[in-house]
Amino acid sequence: MRSIFSCCWTAGLLVLALAAPSWGQDPFVGRIILVNDGQVAKDIGLADADVAKLKEFIDHRLVEAQTLMNATKTAPAAEREAKLAEFLAESEKQGLELL
């Protein structure tokens, strides 16, 4: 039972991560995910070095997000949502500081 839940949970996160760029915001790193679109990066004038730093940051935060989701999967929904909102705000803050 637990492994089925874990598989479904992971699949759900993957669906969110893959669908998020079409929404314009990732649930874990926010709008910073748009740097993965080369045209967006070009339009806002990001240098290749900046794009590389942001992509590395995104990868790191997504790993941290997986850890957060695993740690809070049994927590009440309100607590999970609060921690996720805090995580997202911190991701956006840290991402902007890289620029």
Secondary structure, DSSP 8 states (H G I E B T S, - for coil): -HHHHHHHHHHHHHHHHHHHHHHT-BTTTBGGGGGGSHHHHHHTT--HHHHHHHHHHHHHHHHHHHHHHHHHTTS-HHHHHHHHHHHHHHHHHHHHHT-
